[in-house]
Amino acid sequence: MLKQIINGIFAGVLISIGGAVYLSCDNKYVGSLLFTVALVCICYQGYSLYTGKICYIPEKHTKAEFSVLFTGLLGNVTATTVCGYALAYAVPKLRQAGFDACSLKLEQEIPQTLIRAFFCGILIYLAVDIFKKNKTPLGILLCIPTFILSGYEHSVADMFYFAVSGIVSLKAFVFIWLVILGNSAGGMLLPLLSLAGGKKVDGQKS
């Protein structure tokens, strides 16, 4: 369990690095591309990122898999929170950039947040699955900037943005859980459809 938490912490640190470079860039296209360093490193190093792990729960839903999922999430939360506060202190301009971004996020209606998170989940699944099957970062380099530039919501990145912004409120807490829910649903969509398709063709799970 400790190893799983540590892997989640490493993933959270990398997402924080990606989030920080994105907030630092005046050009959002450059920032969205540089953000991909986070997921590229996470995939190659095998760290535990919730939004990547949840996609495979439909295929493997054992107690061990759920343990990896939620202990990893704990590590993600811990790292993004600590990194967020640390970087807000070390690089003060990040706090204002994070505050501006998070203030806009909190203006979204609940269905808007869920839909944005849902579509982000789909793209995260594609990015990770292309990497797993082909050992290429191409899916990451295309899917991550796509979800960022589309305004979709990524739960672990948002944890960092809220930490660096200094915004602590019930509304922010609810927002993060809505994004986690939307990411989870979107991330599991294509795997569930694949399993359903396998049942139709073979009469059993593919």
C-alpha positions as protocol buffer text, in pm:
chain_id: "A"
residue {
  index: 1
  type: MET
  ca { x: 0 y: 0 z: 0 }
}
residue {
  index: 2
  type: LEU
  ca { x: 284 y: 239 z: 80 }
}
residue {
  index: 3
  type: LYS
  ca { x: 435 y: 178 z: -263 }
}
residue {
  index: 4
  type: GLN
  ca { x: 98 y: 252 z: -426 }
}
residue {
  index: 5
  type: ILE
  ca { x: 67 y: 579 z: -236 }
}
residue {
  index: 6
  type: ILE
  ca { x: 422 y: 676 z: -331 }
}
residue {
  index: 7
  type: ASN
  ca { x: 349 y: 601 z: -698 }
}
residue {
  index: 8
  type: GLY
  ca { x: 42 y: 824 z: -666 }
}
residue {
  index: 9
  type: ILE
  ca { x: 255 y: 1097 z: -509 }
}
residue {
  index: 10
  type: PHE
  ca { x: 506 y: 1081 z: -796 }
}
residue {
  index: 11
  type: ALA
  ca { x: 221 y: 1111 z: -1047 }
}
residue {
  index: 12
  type: GLY
  ca { x: 77 y: 1407 z: -855 }
}
residue {
  index: 13
  type: VAL
  ca { x: 415 y: 1581 z: -854 }
}
residue {
  index: 14
  type: LEU
  ca { x: 442 y: 1542 z: -1231 }
}
residue {
  index: 15
  type: ILE
  ca { x: 89 y: 1672 z: -1288 }
}
residue {
  index: 16
  type: SER
  ca { x: 181 y: 1970 z: -1068 }
}
residue {
  index: 17
  type: ILE
  ca { x: 485 y: 2034 z: -1285 }
}
residue {
  index: 18
  type: GLY
  ca { x: 267 y: 2017 z: -1596 }
}
residue {
  index: 19
  type: GLY
  ca { x: 8 y: 2246 z: -1440 }
}
residue {
  index: 20
  type: ALA
  ca { x: 271 y: 2495 z: -1333 }
}
residue {
  index: 21
  type: VAL
  ca { x: 424 y: 2523 z: -1679 }
}
residue {
  index: 22
  type: TYR
  ca { x: 78 y: 2564 z: -1831 }
}
residue {
  index: 23
  type: LEU
  ca { x: -9 y: 2848 z: -1593 }
}
residue {
  index: 24
  type: SER
  ca { x: 330 y: 3008 z: -1662 }
}
residue {
  index: 25
  type: CYS
  ca { x: 286 y: 3021 z: -2039 }
}
residue {
  index: 26
  type: ASP
  ca { x: 129 y: 3326 z: -2200 }
}
residue {
  index: 27
  type: ASN
  ca { x: 66 y: 3118 z: -2510 }
}
residue {
  index: 28
  type: LYS
  ca { x: -195 y: 2852 z: -2424 }
}
residue {
  index: 29
  type: TYR
  ca { x: -97 y: 2637 z: -2722 }
}
residue {
  index: 30
  type: VAL
  ca { x: 262 y: 2614 z: -2603 }
}
residue {
  index: 31
  type: GLY
  ca { x: 144 y: 2559 z: -2245 }
}
residue {
  index: 32
  type: SER
  ca { x: -91 y: 2276 z: -2341 }
}
residue {
  index: 33
  type: LEU
  ca { x: 187 y: 2101 z: -2534 }
}
residue {
  index: 34
  type: LEU
  ca { x: 438 y: 2138 z: -2249 }
}
residue {
  index: 35
  type: PHE
  ca { x: 180 y: 1999 z: -2005 }
}
residue {
  index: 36
  type: THR
  ca { x: 218 y: 1664 z: -2182 }
}
residue {
  index: 37
  type: VAL
  ca { x: 555 y: 1616 z: -2009 }
}
residue {
  index: 38
  type: ALA
  ca { x: 351 y: 1508 z: -1706 }
}
residue {
  index: 39
  type: LEU
  ca { x: 163 y: 1218 z: -1864 }
}
residue {
  index: 40
  type: VAL
  ca { x: 454 y: 1111 z: -2085 }
}
residue {
  index: 41
  type: CYS
  ca { x: 674 y: 1069 z: -1775 }
}
residue {
  index: 42
  type: ILE
  ca { x: 393 y: 907 z: -1574 }
}
residue {
  index: 43
  type: CYS
  ca { x: 336 y: 645 z: -1844 }
}
residue {
  index: 44
  type: TYR
  ca { x: 701 y: 565 z: -1901 }
}
residue {
  index: 45
  type: GLN
  ca { x: 771 y: 547 z: -1526 }
}
residue {
  index: 46
  type: GLY
  ca { x: 455 y: 350 z: -1445 }
}
residue {
  index: 47
  type: TYR
  ca { x: 328 y: 591 z: -1179 }
}
residue {
  index: 48
  type: SER
  ca { x: -29 y: 582 z: -1050 }
}
residue {
  index: 49
  type: LEU
  ca { x: -257 y: 854 z: -1187 }
}
residue {
  index: 50
  type: TYR
  ca { x: -625 y: 816 z: -1098 }
}
residue {
  index: 51
  type: THR
  ca { x: -758 y: 928 z: -1436 }
}
residue {
  index: 52
  type: GLY
  ca { x: -545 y: 669 z: -1614 }
}
residue {
  index: 53
  type: LYS
  ca { x: -615 y: 383 z: -1370 }
}
residue {
  index: 54
  type: ILE
  ca { x: -995 y: 424 z: -1355 }
}
residue {
  index: 55
  type: CYS
  ca { x: -1022 y: 345 z: -1727 }
}
residue {
  index: 56
  type: TYR
  ca { x: -927 y: -19 z: -1670 }
}
residue {
  index: 57
  type: ILE
  ca { x: -1160 y: -93 z: -1378 }
}
residue {
  index: 58
  type: PRO
  ca { x: -1427 y: -238 z: -1614 }
}
residue {
  index: 59
  type: GLU
  ca { x: -1174 y: -499 z: -1727 }
}
residue {
  index: 60
  type: LYS
  ca { x: -1008 y: -568 z: -1391 }
}
residue {
  index: 61
  type: HIS
  ca { x: -1225 y: -484 z: -1091 }
}
residue {
  index: 62
  type: THR
  ca { x: -1059 y: -690 z: -819 }
}
residue {
  index: 63
  type: LYS
  ca { x: -995 y: -565 z: -465 }
}
residue {
  index: 64
  type: ALA
  ca { x: -630 y: -524 z: -557 }
}
residue {
  index: 65
  type: GLU
  ca { x: -716 y: -299 z: -852 }
}
residue {
  index: 66
  type: PHE
  ca { x: -946 y: -83 z: -639 }
}
residue {
  index: 67
  type: SER
  ca { x: -671 y: -61 z: -378 }
}
residue {
  index: 68
  type: VAL
  ca { x: -424 y: 65 z: -639 }
}
residue {
  index: 69
  type: LEU
  ca { x: -686 y: 310 z: -770 }
}
residue {
  index: 70
  type: PHE
  ca { x: -778 y: 474 z: -441 }
}
residue {
  index: 71
  type: THR
  ca { x: -438 y: 468 z: -273 }
}
residue {
  index: 72
  type: GLY
  ca { x: -303 y: 623 z: -590 }
}
residue {
  index: 73
  type: LEU
  ca { x: -572 y: 890 z: -572 }
}
residue {
  index: 74
  type: LEU
  ca { x: -468 y: 961 z: -214 }
}
residue {
  index: 75
  type: GLY
  ca { x: -114 y: 1011 z: -336 }
}
residue {
  index: 76
  type: ASN
  ca { x: -236 y: 1234 z: -620 }
}
residue {
  index: 77
  type: VAL
  ca { x: -430 y: 1455 z: -377 }
}
residue {
  index: 78
  type: THR
  ca { x: -141 y: 1478 z: -131 }
}
residue {
  index: 79
  type: ALA
  ca { x: 118 y: 1570 z: -392 }
}
residue {
  index: 80
  type: THR
  ca { x: -89 y: 1825 z: -583 }
}
residue {
  index: 81
  type: THR
  ca { x: -190 y: 1996 z: -259 }
}
residue {
  index: 82
  type: VAL
  ca { x: 165 y: 2020 z: -123 }
}
residue {
  index: 83
  type: CYS
  ca { x: 310 y: 2118 z: -462 }
}
residue {
  index: 84
  type: GLY
  ca { x: 37 y: 2374 z: -516 }
}
residue {
  index: 85
  type: TYR
  ca { x: 105 y: 2556 z: -191 }
}
residue {
  index: 86
  type: ALA
  ca { x: 483 y: 2525 z: -233 }
}
residue {
  index: 87
  type: LEU
  ca { x: 483 y: 2667 z: -586 }
}
residue {
  index: 88
  type: ALA
  ca { x: 242 y: 2945 z: -493 }
}
residue {
  index: 89
  type: TYR
  ca { x: 504 y: 3054 z: -240 }
}
residue {
  index: 90
  type: ALA
  ca { x: 808 y: 2996 z: -463 }
}
residue {
  index: 91
  type: VAL
  ca { x: 659 y: 3140 z: -785 }
}
residue {
  index: 92
  type: PRO
  ca { x: 404 y: 3403 z: -671 }
}
residue {
  index: 93
  type: LYS
  ca { x: 270 y: 3472 z: -1021 }
}
residue {
  index: 94
  type: LEU
  ca { x: 128 y: 3119 z: -1028 }
}
residue {
  index: 95
  type: ARG
  ca { x: -111 y: 3203 z: -745 }
}
residue {
  index: 96
  type: GLN
  ca { x: -283 y: 3478 z: -944 }
}
residue {
  index: 97
  type: ALA
  ca { x: -293 y: 3268 z: -1262 }
}
residue {
  index: 98
  type: GLY
  ca { x: -440 y: 2978 z: -1065 }
}
residue {
  index: 99
  type: PHE
  ca { x: -691 y: 3204 z: -890 }
}
residue {
  index: 100
  type: ASP
  ca { x: -813 y: 3348 z: -1220 }
}
residue {
  index: 101
  type: ALA
  ca { x: -851 y: 3001 z: -1373 }
}
residue {
  index: 102
  type: CYS
  ca { x: -1026 y: 2850 z: -1071 }
}
residue {
  index: 103
  type: SER
  ca { x: -1262 y: 3143 z: -1029 }
}
residue {
  index: 104
  type: LEU
  ca { x: -1392 y: 3077 z: -1380 }
}
residue {
  index: 105
  type: LYS
  ca { x: -1424 y: 2706 z: -1308 }
}
residue {
  index: 106
  type: LEU
  ca { x: -1645 y: 2775 z: -1007 }
}
residue {
  index: 107
  type: GLU
  ca { x: -1882 y: 2976 z: -1226 }
}
residue {
  index: 108
  type: GLN
  ca { x: -1970 y: 2664 z: -1426 }
}
residue {
  index: 109
  type: GLU
  ca { x: -2304 y: 2495 z: -1370 }
}
residue {
  index: 110
  type: ILE
  ca { x: -2293 y: 2135 z: -1244 }
}
residue {
  index: 111
  type: PRO
  ca { x: -2392 y: 1976 z: -1578 }
}
residue {
  index: 112
  type: GLN
  ca { x: -2126 y: 2183 z: -1757 }
}
residue {
  index: 113
  type: THR
  ca { x: -1856 y: 2058 z: -1520 }
}
residue {
  index: 114
  type: LEU
  ca { x: -1967 y: 1696 z: -1554 }
}
residue {
  index: 115
  type: ILE
  ca { x: -1973 y: 1713 z: -1933 }
}
residue {
  index: 116
  type: ARG
  ca { x: -1631 y: 1879 z: -1953 }
}
residue {
  index: 117
  type: ALA
  ca { x: -1487 y: 1616 z: -1719 }
}
residue {
  index: 118
  type: PHE
  ca { x: -1657 y: 1335 z: -1912 }
}
residue {
  index: 119
  type: PHE
  ca { x: -1494 y: 1428 z: -2241 }
}
residue {
  index: 120
  type: CYS
  ca { x: -1159 y: 1473 z: -2070 }
}
residue {
  index: 121
  type: GLY
  ca { x: -1191 y: 1117 z: -1938 }
}
residue {
  index: 122
  type: ILE
  ca { x: -1241 y: 982 z: -2289 }
}
residue {
  index: 123
  type: LEU
  ca { x: -926 y: 1156 z: -2413 }
}
residue {
  index: 124
  type: ILE
  ca { x: -720 y: 1042 z: -2115 }
}
residue {
  index: 125
  type: TYR
  ca { x: -824 y: 682 z: -2181 }
}
residue {
  index: 126
  type: LEU
  ca { x: -722 y: 711 z: -2546 }
}
residue {
  index: 127
  type: ALA
  ca { x: -389 y: 871 z: -2458 }
}
residue {
  index: 128
  type: VAL
  ca { x: -301 y: 602 z: -2204 }
}
residue {
  index: 129
  type: ASP
  ca { x: -434 y: 309 z: -2408 }
}
residue {
  index: 130
  type: ILE
  ca { x: -246 y: 411 z: -2723 }
}
residue {
  index: 131
  type: PHE
  ca { x: 69 y: 426 z: -2511 }
}
residue {
  index: 132
  type: LYS
  ca { x: 5 y: 86 z: -2352 }
}
residue {
  index: 133
  type: LYS
  ca { x: -66 y: -89 z: -2680 }
}
residue {
  index: 134
  type: ASN
  ca { x: 188 y: 79 z: -2906 }
}
residue {
  index: 135
  type: LYS
  ca { x: 454 y: 213 z: -2666 }
}
residue {
  index: 136
  type: THR
  ca { x: 436 y: 553 z: -2830 }
}
residue {
  index: 137
  type: PRO
  ca { x: 366 y: 891 z: -2669 }
}
residue {
  index: 138
  type: LEU
  ca { x: 183 y: 1009 z: -2984 }
}
residue {
  index: 139
  type: GLY
  ca { x: -161 y: 966 z: -2828 }
}
residue {
  index: 140
  type: ILE
  ca { x: -51 y: 1169 z: -2526 }
}
residue {
  index: 141
  type: LEU
  ca { x: 96 y: 1446 z: -2741 }
}
residue {
  index: 142
  type: LEU
  ca { x: -233 y: 1478 z: -2932 }
}
residue {
  index: 143
  type: CYS
  ca { x: -501 y: 1399 z: -2671 }
}
residue {
  index: 144
  type: ILE
  ca { x: -370 y: 1609 z: -2380 }
}
residue {
  index: 145
  type: PRO
  ca { x: -345 y: 1943 z: -2567 }
}
residue {
  index: 146
  type: THR
  ca { x: -685 y: 1863 z: -2720 }
}
residue {
  index: 147
  type: PHE
  ca { x: -859 y: 1835 z: -2383 }
}
residue {
  index: 148
  type: ILE
  ca { x: -680 y: 2140 z: -2242 }
}
residue {
  index: 149
  type: LEU
  ca { x: -756 y: 2364 z: -2540 }
}
residue {
  index: 150
  type: SER
  ca { x: -1116 y: 2239 z: -2546 }
}
residue {
  index: 151
  type: GLY
  ca { x: -1168 y: 2357 z: -2188 }
}
residue {
  index: 152
  type: TYR
  ca { x: -1228 y: 2008 z: -2047 }
}
residue {
  index: 153
  type: GLU
  ca { x: -1167 y: 1936 z: -1679 }
}
residue {
  index: 154
  type: HIS
  ca { x: -900 y: 1702 z: -1540 }
}
residue {
  index: 155
  type: SER
  ca { x: -952 y: 1623 z: -1171 }
}
residue {
  index: 156
  type: VAL
  ca { x: -589 y: 1584 z: -1063 }
}
residue {
  index: 157
  type: ALA
  ca { x: -475 y: 1892 z: -1256 }
}
residue {
  index: 158
  type: ASP
  ca { x: -763 y: 2085 z: -1101 }
}
residue {
  index: 159
  type: MET
  ca { x: -650 y: 1976 z: -754 }
}
residue {
  index: 160
  type: PHE
  ca { x: -319 y: 2147 z: -826 }
}
residue {
  index: 161
  type: TYR
  ca { x: -482 y: 2459 z: -970 }
}
residue {
  index: 162
  type: PHE
  ca { x: -704 y: 2503 z: -664 }
}
residue {
  index: 163
  type: ALA
  ca { x: -413 y: 2444 z: -426 }
}
residue {
  index: 164
  type: VAL
  ca { x: -191 y: 2698 z: -602 }
}
residue {
  index: 165
  type: SER
  ca { x: -480 y: 2947 z: -618 }
}
residue {
  index: 166
  type: GLY
  ca { x: -534 y: 2934 z: -242 }
}
residue {
  index: 167
  type: ILE
  ca { x: -909 y: 2885 z: -290 }
}
residue {
  index: 168
  type: VAL
  ca { x: -1046 y: 2662 z: -14 }
}
residue {
  index: 169
  type: SER
  ca { x: -1424 y: 2630 z: 1 }
}
residue {
  index: 170
  type: LEU
  ca { x: -1708 y: 2380 z: 2 }
}
residue {
  index: 171
  type: LYS
  ca { x: -1787 y: 2482 z: -355 }
}
residue {
  index: 172
  type: ALA
  ca { x: -1431 y: 2400 z: -463 }
}
residue {
  index: 173
  type: PHE
  ca { x: -1448 y: 2064 z: -282 }
}
residue {
  index: 174
  type: VAL
  ca { x: -1773 y: 1973 z: -457 }
}
residue {
  index: 175
  type: PHE
  ca { x: -1631 y: 2088 z: -790 }
}
residue {
  index: 176
  type: ILE
  ca { x: -1333 y: 1851 z: -760 }
}
residue {
  index: 177
  type: TRP
  ca { x: -1559 y: 1556 z: -681 }
}
residue {
  index: 178
  type: LEU
  ca { x: -1781 y: 1638 z: -976 }
}
residue {
  index: 179
  type: VAL
  ca { x: -1476 y: 1636 z: -1200 }
}
residue {
  index: 180
  type: ILE
  ca { x: -1360 y: 1304 z: -1053 }
}
residue {
  index: 181
  type: LEU
  ca { x: -1706 y: 1161 z: -1127 }
}
residue {
  index: 182
  type: GLY
  ca { x: -1707 y: 1295 z: -1483 }
}
residue {
  index: 183
  type: ASN
  ca { x: -1351 y: 1176 z: -1552 }
}
residue {
  index: 184
  type: SER
  ca { x: -1441 y: 832 z: -1421 }
}
residue {
  index: 185
  type: ALA
  ca { x: -1750 y: 799 z: -1638 }
}
residue {
  index: 186
  type: GLY
  ca { x: -1571 y: 924 z: -1949 }
}
residue {
  index: 187
  type: GLY
  ca { x: -1265 y: 711 z: -1887 }
}
residue {
  index: 188
  type: MET
  ca { x: -1470 y: 393 z: -1853 }
}
residue {
  index: 189
  type: LEU
  ca { x: -1700 y: 459 z: -2148 }
}
residue {
  index: 190
  type: LEU
  ca { x: -1492 y: 307 z: -2429 }
}
residue {
  index: 191
  type: PRO
  ca { x: -1373 y: 8 z: -2222 }
}
residue {
  index: 192
  type: LEU
  ca { x: -1735 y: -69 z: -2126 }
}
residue {
  index: 193
  type: LEU
  ca { x: -1846 y: -42 z: -2488 }
}
residue {
  index: 194
  type: SER
  ca { x: -1562 y: -274 z: -2590 }
}
residue {
  index: 195
  type: LEU
  ca { x: -1668 y: -528 z: -2330 }
}
residue {
  index: 196
  type: ALA
  ca { x: -2030 y: -502 z: -2442 }
}
residue {
  index: 197
  type: GLY
  ca { x: -1922 y: -552 z: -2803 }
}
residue {
  index: 198
  type: GLY
  ca { x: -1720 y: -855 z: -2700 }
}
residue {
  index: 199
  type: LYS
  ca { x: -2023 y: -1008 z: -2531 }
}
residue {
  index: 200
  type: LYS
  ca { x: -2233 y: -963 z: -2842 }
}
residue {
  index: 201
  type: VAL
  ca { x: -1978 y: -1125 z: -3068 }
}
residue {
  index: 202
  type: ASP
  ca { x: -1836 y: -1397 z: -2846 }
}
residue {
  index: 203
  type: GLY
  ca { x: -2103 y: -1437 z: -2584 }
}
residue {
  index: 204
  type: GLN
  ca { x: -1847 y: -1354 z: -2316 }
}
residue {
  index: 205
  type: LYS
  ca { x: -1621 y: -1075 z: -2204 }
}
residue {
  index: 206
  type: SER
  ca { x: -1348 y: -984 z: -2451 }
}
